[in-house]
Structures are given as structure tokens and as C-alpha cells.
Amino acid sequence: MRRVLVLAAVGEAATGAALLMVPSLVGRLLFGAELTGVAIPVARVAGIALVALSVACFPAGEAGQGRSGMLTYSLVATLYLVCLGLGGEWVGSLLWPAAAVHAALTFFLAIAWLKARRFKGMKVHSD
């Protein structure tokens, strides 16, 4: 089962990376049609989600992997949404609120991740 999970995680990460870098090519290869217009940023957000899913699912034996996957998604989604907003081409009325929500989630998930890492490093002594 571990090998299947590794294979799935690597495959999803590769697909996500491809969607981030060349979304039109992935659309053409998967669906036989070129992605254009708003489909490009939507495909990139899907790529971000696939990369985060692969982080969460890659078997490393860590209890907080779901948190790591969500932190990955939220951080990269924040950065991408801010880039879209600054570019000005794909700015809807909820773009900046969505970027703000993801930024807040990133902040709180990062704090939880850091606390878990610090707690993990502490040794419990029994007297």
C-alpha cells in the first residue's frame, strides 16, 4: 500500500506542477482542447491543490501531514492570488478577500505547524 500511495502522491504532484507551469498544454493533452481565458488561473489553482494533496498524502509517518498539506495549499494559493491581483487581469470582487482569508489561514496554520514541531522536539521526562 505504501508504494501505491507514493506513486499516487508523485503522480499528483507532477500533474499539479504541470498545471502550474503549462496549463494549456495539460488541457490539450487531457481534454483535447486549449485552455483559455479564466480557465488558466482556475487550472493553476487546481494545480496548487494537487501539489498540496500530494504533500498531505506522501507517506512519511508524521501525524501532522494533513496540516502540512493544507499549509502548503494555503501559502501557495495566497501567493498566486496576490500575483493575480497585482497583475490586474483576473480581478473579481472576491479575489482580494479570498487572498486575505488564505493569508490568515496560512498564518494560523504556520503557527500550529511551528508549535507541533517544537512540541515534537521536546522530550518527556518521567521521574
N, CA, C and O of each residue as an XYZ file, in Angstrom:
508
protein
N       0.821     -1.200      0.000
C       0.000      0.000      0.000
C       0.862      1.259      0.000
O       0.509      2.256     -0.630
N       1.992      1.213      0.707
C       2.884      2.372      0.769
C       3.372      2.761     -0.630
O       3.429      3.945     -0.961
N       3.721      1.776     -1.440
C       4.207      2.065     -2.801
C       3.120      2.709     -3.649
O       3.391      3.621     -4.430
N       1.907      2.237     -3.495
C       0.791      2.812     -4.252
C       0.580      4.259     -3.831
O       0.356      5.125     -4.677
N       0.650      4.528     -2.525
C       0.468      5.886     -2.029
C       1.588      6.803     -2.526
O       1.329      7.944     -2.909
N       2.817      6.316     -2.521
C       3.941      7.109     -3.035
C       3.732      7.398     -4.520
O       3.916      8.530     -4.967
N       3.352      6.380     -5.279
C       3.123      6.552     -6.715
C       2.012      7.577     -6.964
O       2.146      8.446     -7.825
N       0.929      7.470     -6.215
C      -0.180      8.415     -6.372
C       0.255      9.832     -6.000
O      -0.076     10.784     -6.708
N       0.988      9.982     -4.903
C       1.427     11.310     -4.461
C       2.369     11.938     -5.483
O       2.247     13.123     -5.791
N       3.293     11.162     -6.002
C       4.232     11.682     -7.002
C       3.486     12.044     -8.291
O       3.757     13.082     -8.895
N       2.560     11.200     -8.704
C       1.781     11.487     -9.911
C       0.959     12.749     -9.787
O       0.912     13.555    -10.716
N       0.309     12.932     -8.644
C      -0.496     14.141     -8.437
C       0.387     15.382     -8.351
O       0.013     16.446     -8.843
N       1.553     15.251     -7.730
C       2.481     16.385     -7.653
C       2.950     16.782     -9.055
O       3.036     17.969     -9.371
N       3.250     15.794     -9.885
C       3.689     16.080    -11.256
C       2.572     16.741    -12.060
O       2.816     17.693    -12.801
N       1.357     16.239    -11.915
C       0.215     16.834    -12.624
C      -0.021     18.258    -12.135
O      -0.271     19.163    -12.931
N       0.059     18.450    -10.818
C      -0.117     19.792    -10.264
C       0.941     20.757    -10.758
O       0.635     21.896    -11.113
N       2.194     20.302    -10.782
C       3.282     21.161    -11.280
C       3.059     21.510    -12.750
O       3.280     22.648    -13.164
N       2.621     20.525    -13.535
C       2.350     20.782    -14.951
C       1.216     21.795    -15.118
O       1.290     22.674    -15.977
N       0.169     21.674    -14.299
C      -0.931     22.637    -14.369
C      -0.464     24.048    -13.995
O      -0.960     25.035    -14.539
N       0.475     24.135    -13.081
C       1.006     25.444    -12.710
C       1.852     26.045    -13.820
O       1.771     27.246    -14.081
N       2.662     25.221    -14.476
C       3.616     25.734    -15.459
C       3.051     25.853    -16.875
O       3.292     26.850    -17.556
N       2.312     24.859    -17.314
C       1.807     24.847    -18.697
C       0.342     24.376    -18.727
O       0.050     23.312    -19.273
N      -0.567     25.153    -18.151
C      -1.959     24.704    -18.055
C      -2.613     24.433    -19.408
O      -3.417     23.508    -19.525
N      -2.286     25.218    -20.427
C      -2.895     25.000    -21.746
C      -2.485     23.664    -22.332
O      -3.312     22.968    -22.919
N      -1.226     23.297    -22.183
C      -0.748     22.016    -22.689
C      -1.444     20.861    -21.972
O      -1.859     19.892    -22.608
N      -1.571     20.961    -20.658
C      -2.253     19.913    -19.894
C      -3.706     19.806    -20.340
O      -4.223     18.700    -20.500
N      -4.369     20.942    -20.543
C      -5.748     20.928    -21.026
C      -5.867     20.261    -22.386
O      -6.785     19.479    -22.632
N      -4.931     20.580    -23.260
C      -4.965     19.987    -24.604
C      -4.726     18.484    -24.544
O      -5.389     17.719    -25.244
N      -3.768     18.055    -23.697
C      -3.461     16.633    -23.601
C      -4.556     15.839    -22.888
O      -4.843     14.701    -23.259
N      -5.162     16.437    -21.872
C      -6.203     15.729    -21.123
C      -7.570     15.786    -21.792
O      -8.280     14.783    -21.857
N      -7.936     16.968    -22.291
C      -9.298     17.179    -22.759
C      -9.412     17.431    -24.259
O     -10.515     17.539    -24.794
N      -8.266     17.524    -24.934
C      -8.279     17.763    -26.367
C      -8.683     19.174    -26.743
O      -9.068     19.429    -27.884
N      -8.597     20.095    -25.790
C      -8.960     21.486    -26.066
C      -7.990     22.404    -25.320
O      -7.507     22.084    -24.234
N      -7.729     23.532    -25.928
C      -6.842     24.530    -25.348
C      -7.556     25.251    -24.205
O      -8.719     25.633    -24.345
N      -6.879     25.437    -23.092
C      -7.445     26.243    -22.010
C      -7.159     27.705    -22.321
O      -6.030     28.066    -22.654
N      -8.169     28.532    -22.212
C      -8.005     29.955    -22.476
C      -8.772     30.752    -21.432
O      -9.575     30.207    -20.674
N      -8.512     32.027    -21.409
C      -9.249     32.934    -20.535
C      -9.108     32.571    -19.065
O      -8.019     32.257    -18.586
N     -10.228     32.620    -18.365
C     -10.248     32.387    -16.928
C      -9.905     30.937    -16.583
O      -9.582     30.639    -15.433
N      -9.970     30.038    -17.560
C      -9.617     28.633    -17.309
C      -8.153     28.491    -16.899
O      -7.805     27.549    -16.188
N      -7.300     29.401    -17.331
C      -5.874     29.330    -16.983
C      -5.659     29.507    -15.478
O      -5.048     28.633    -14.864
N      -6.129     30.594    -14.852
C      -5.931     30.714    -13.406
C      -6.672     29.640    -12.607
O      -6.190     29.208    -11.560
N      -7.827     29.212    -13.084
C      -8.549     28.136    -12.394
C      -7.727     26.854    -12.435
O      -7.640     26.143    -11.435
N      -7.126     26.554    -13.578
C      -6.282     25.360    -13.706
C      -5.068     25.464    -12.788
O      -4.650     24.464    -12.204
N      -4.507     26.641    -12.656
C      -3.346     26.818    -11.772
C      -3.725     26.622    -10.305
O      -2.959     26.029     -9.546
N      -4.886     27.107     -9.900
C      -5.343     26.872     -8.525
C      -5.556     25.368     -8.303
O      -5.240     24.848     -7.233
N      -6.087     24.679     -9.303
C      -6.227     23.219     -9.212
C      -4.855     22.561     -9.099
O      -4.694     21.589     -8.361
N      -3.872     23.079     -9.820
C      -2.508     22.555     -9.719
C      -1.938     22.730     -8.320
O      -1.277     21.835     -7.793
N      -2.199     23.890     -7.722
C      -1.758     24.144     -6.347
C      -2.391     23.120     -5.408
O      -1.720     22.576     -4.531
N      -3.674     22.864     -5.594
C      -4.382     21.900     -4.744
C      -3.802     20.495     -4.910
O      -3.673     19.764     -3.929
N      -3.455     20.114     -6.129
C      -2.878     18.779     -6.348
C      -1.510     18.643     -5.686
O      -1.195     17.596     -5.119
N      -0.702     19.687     -5.753
C       0.608     19.645     -5.086
C       0.416     19.523     -3.577
O       1.105     18.736     -2.928
N      -0.506     20.289     -3.018
C      -0.776     20.218     -1.580
C      -1.325     18.852     -1.186
O      -0.967     18.315     -0.138
N      -2.190     18.293     -2.019
C      -2.719     16.957     -1.758
C      -1.591     15.933     -1.720
O      -1.590     15.038     -0.875
N      -0.648     16.061     -2.618
C       0.470     15.115     -2.626
C       1.335     15.271     -1.373
O       1.849     14.284     -0.848
N       1.498     16.509     -0.893
C       2.241     16.730      0.355
C       1.517     16.055      1.516
O       2.143     15.403      2.351
N       0.206     16.213      1.563
C      -0.577     15.630      2.658
C      -0.598     14.109      2.607
O      -0.678     13.454      3.646
N      -0.529     13.551      1.422
C      -0.676     12.098      1.271
C       0.640     11.343      1.185
O       0.649     10.117      1.298
N       1.749     12.040      0.988
C       3.025     11.340      0.873
C       3.332     10.670      2.205
O       3.374     11.336      3.239
N       3.546      9.363      2.189
C       3.720      8.648      3.462
C       5.073      8.943      4.108
O       6.125      8.542      3.611
N       5.010      9.649      5.222
C       6.231      9.946      5.966
C       6.076      9.567      7.426
O       7.013      9.703      8.213
N       4.902      9.094      7.784
C       4.669      8.675      9.155
C       4.458      9.810     10.134
O       4.500      9.593     11.344
N       4.235     11.006      9.643
C       4.056     12.156     10.520
C       2.572     12.404     10.750
O       1.782     12.427      9.807
N       2.209     12.585     11.991
C       0.800     12.776     12.336
C       0.235     14.076     11.774
O      -0.960     14.150     11.489
N       1.060     15.093     11.610
C       0.571     16.400     11.176
C       0.651     16.628      9.683
O       0.679     17.778      9.246
N       0.688     15.572      8.881
C       0.838     15.756      7.447
C      -0.342     16.473      6.813
O      -0.158     17.239      5.868
N      -1.530     16.246      7.303
C      -2.690     16.966      6.779
C      -2.513     18.465      6.961
O      -2.832     19.258      6.075
N      -2.004     18.832      8.115
C      -1.730     20.245      8.401
C      -0.672     20.779      7.440
O      -0.789     21.902      6.949
N       0.356     19.983      7.172
C       1.407     20.404      6.243
C       0.858     20.586      4.840
O       1.215     21.539      4.148
N      -0.011     19.671      4.417
C      -0.620     19.799      3.099
C      -1.484     21.036      2.988
O      -1.431     21.744      1.982
N      -2.281     21.305      4.014
C      -3.141     22.483      3.993
C      -2.315     23.762      4.066
O      -2.658     24.758      3.428
N      -1.232     23.744      4.837
C      -0.335     24.899      4.898
C       0.274     25.157      3.523
O       0.348     26.303      3.078
N       0.707     24.101      2.855
C       1.265     24.239      1.505
C       0.248     24.873      0.570
O       0.555     25.830     -0.141
N      -0.971     24.330      0.576
C      -2.014     24.863     -0.305
C      -2.302     26.329      0.007
O      -2.337     27.165     -0.896
N      -2.504     26.633      1.267
C      -2.901     27.979      1.638
C      -1.799     28.998      1.316
O      -2.089     30.095      0.838
N      -0.556     28.640      1.575
C       0.567     29.546      1.288
C       0.683     29.810     -0.207
O       0.747     30.964     -0.631
N       0.709     28.752     -1.003
C       0.884     28.932     -2.449
C      -0.342     29.590     -3.067
O      -0.204     30.396     -3.987
N      -1.544     29.262     -2.581
C      -2.757     29.913     -3.081
C      -2.729     31.409     -2.762
O      -3.117     32.228     -3.596
N      -2.275     31.765     -1.563
C      -2.156     33.187     -1.198
C      -1.236     33.907     -2.166
O      -1.581     34.957     -2.709
N      -0.061     33.331     -2.375
C       0.914     33.963     -3.271
C       0.359     34.103     -4.690
O       0.528     35.141     -5.328
N      -0.294     33.066     -5.170
C      -0.834     33.110     -6.530
C      -1.967     34.130     -6.647
O      -2.014     34.893     -7.613
N      -2.869     34.150     -5.683
C      -3.969     35.116     -5.737
C      -3.460     36.554     -5.668
O      -3.983     37.432     -6.354
N      -2.449     36.794     -4.850
C      -1.861     38.136     -4.781
C      -1.219     38.504     -6.124
O      -1.360     39.631     -6.598
N      -0.516     37.546     -6.728
C       0.081     37.807     -8.049
C      -0.989     38.122     -9.088
O      -0.819     39.032     -9.899
N      -2.086     37.374     -9.066
C      -3.188     37.659     -9.985
C      -3.735     39.065     -9.749
O      -3.984     39.813    -10.694
N      -3.915     39.410     -8.485
C      -4.459     40.730     -8.156
C      -3.540     41.860     -8.580
O      -3.995     42.884     -9.092
N      -2.256     41.672     -8.368
C      -1.300     42.711     -8.749
C      -1.179     42.837    -10.261
O      -0.902     43.915    -10.785
N      -1.392     41.710    -10.962
C      -1.358     41.751    -12.420
C      -2.558     42.479    -13.005
O      -2.482     43.033    -14.101
N      -3.666     42.478    -12.272
C      -4.838     43.236    -12.661
C      -5.710     42.629    -13.736
O      -6.788     43.158    -14.008
N      -5.287     41.528    -14.366
C      -6.069     40.979    -15.467
C      -7.274     40.172    -14.990
O      -8.351     40.269    -15.578
N      -7.105     39.371    -13.926
C      -8.176     38.490    -13.458
C      -8.596     38.893    -12.050
O      -8.390     38.134    -11.103
N      -9.175     40.064    -11.905
C      -9.563     40.552    -10.586
C     -11.075     40.649    -10.487
O     -11.696     41.531    -11.080
N     -11.661     39.723     -9.725
C     -13.089     39.780     -9.451
C     -13.311     40.387     -8.080
O     -12.353     40.701     -7.374
N     -14.554     40.552     -7.705
C     -14.865     41.213     -6.440
C     -14.430     40.404     -5.217
O     -14.261     40.973     -4.139
N     -14.248     39.100     -5.360
C     -13.835     38.285     -4.212
C     -12.359     37.897     -4.224
O     -11.912     37.161     -3.344
N     -11.592     38.381     -5.208
C     -10.176     37.998     -5.275
C      -9.404     38.438     -4.034
O      -8.740     37.623     -3.394
N      -9.488     39.726     -3.693
C      -8.721     40.211     -2.546
C      -9.229     39.649     -1.219
O      -8.408     39.315     -0.365
N     -10.538     39.527     -1.004
C     -10.979     38.848      0.223
C     -10.496     37.394      0.289
O     -10.125     36.918      1.362
N     -10.499     36.691     -0.840
C     -10.000     35.307     -0.851
C      -8.513     35.267     -0.527
O      -8.058     34.393      0.211
N      -7.763     36.202     -1.071
C      -6.325     36.271     -0.771
C      -6.116     36.551      0.724
O      -5.231     35.965      1.346
N      -6.920     37.433      1.289
C      -6.802     37.758      2.716
C      -7.149     36.557      3.594
O      -6.463     36.287      4.580
N      -8.206     35.844      3.237
C      -8.586     34.653      4.006
C      -7.471     33.613      3.949
O      -7.117     33.020      4.968
N      -6.921     33.393      2.759
C      -5.816     32.422      2.639
C      -4.574     32.882      3.394
O      -3.858     32.062      3.968
N      -4.317     34.177      3.397
C      -3.177     34.698      4.154
C      -3.374     34.446      5.652
O      -2.440     34.045      6.345
N      -4.587     34.682      6.145
C      -4.879     34.433      7.560
C      -4.759     32.939      7.882
O      -4.173     32.560      8.897
N      -5.313     32.104      7.016
C      -5.184     30.655      7.224
C      -3.723     30.227      7.231
O      -3.314     29.408      8.054
N      -2.943     30.778      6.320
C      -1.515     30.463      6.272
C      -0.842     30.830      7.581
O      -0.046     30.058      8.116
N      -1.161     32.001      8.093
C      -0.584     32.459      9.356
C      -0.907     31.492     10.499
O      -0.014     31.060     11.228
N      -2.187     31.161     10.645
C      -2.595     30.286     11.748
C      -2.082     28.854     11.572
O      -1.703     28.208     12.549
N      -2.068     28.360     10.341
C      -1.531     27.017     10.087
C      -0.022     26.980     10.330
O       0.505     25.982     10.822
N       0.665     28.057      9.990
C       2.110     28.114     10.237
C       2.398     28.109     11.737
O       3.338     27.454     12.186
N       1.596     28.836     12.510
C       1.766     28.831     13.964
C       1.537     27.427     14.510
O       2.313     26.952     15.339
N       0.479     26.760     14.054
C       0.192     25.399     14.505
C       1.313     24.447     14.100
O       1.699     23.571     14.874
N       1.828     24.619     12.900
C       2.921     23.764     12.417
C       4.176     23.976     13.268
O       4.832     23.011     13.662
N       4.509     25.239     13.551
C       5.683     25.533     14.370
C       5.532     24.999     15.794
O       6.482     24.454     16.355
N       4.348     25.150     16.379
C       4.105     24.622     17.723
C       4.244     23.102     17.737
O       4.819     22.539     18.668
N       3.724     22.444     16.717
C       3.821     20.985     16.642
C       5.280     20.551     16.491
O       5.697     19.553     17.077
N       6.045     21.296     15.713
C       7.472     20.968     15.532
C       8.231     21.164     16.847
O       9.102     20.366     17.196
N       7.896     22.220     17.561
C       8.563     22.494     18.839
C       8.190     21.428     19.860
O       9.046     20.943     20.600
N       6.890     21.059     19.899
C       6.424     20.034     20.831
C       7.059     18.689     20.502
O       7.422     17.933     21.403
N       7.193     18.392     19.222
C       7.783     17.131     18.779
C       9.247     17.033     19.226
O       9.738     15.952     19.550
N       9.928     18.176     19.238
C      11.334     18.195     19.631
C      11.561     18.109     21.131
O      12.677     17.840     21.573
N      10.511     18.336     21.923
C      10.651     18.279     23.370
C      10.607     16.821     23.832
O       9.822     16.022     23.320
N      11.433     16.495     24.775
C      11.436     15.140     25.333
C      10.682     15.156     26.648
O      10.793     16.083     27.450
N       9.922     14.109     26.836
C       9.160     13.985     28.067
C       9.981     13.162     29.043
O      10.404     12.050     28.726
N      10.207     13.711     30.235
C      10.973     13.006     31.255
C      10.013     12.514     32.329
O       9.177     13.273     32.818
N      10.132     11.283     32.681
C       9.324     10.761     33.779
C      10.216     10.476     34.973
O      11.211      9.758     34.870
N       9.850     11.041     36.089
C      10.644     10.850     37.317
C       9.986      9.920     38.271
O      10.524      9.656     39.346
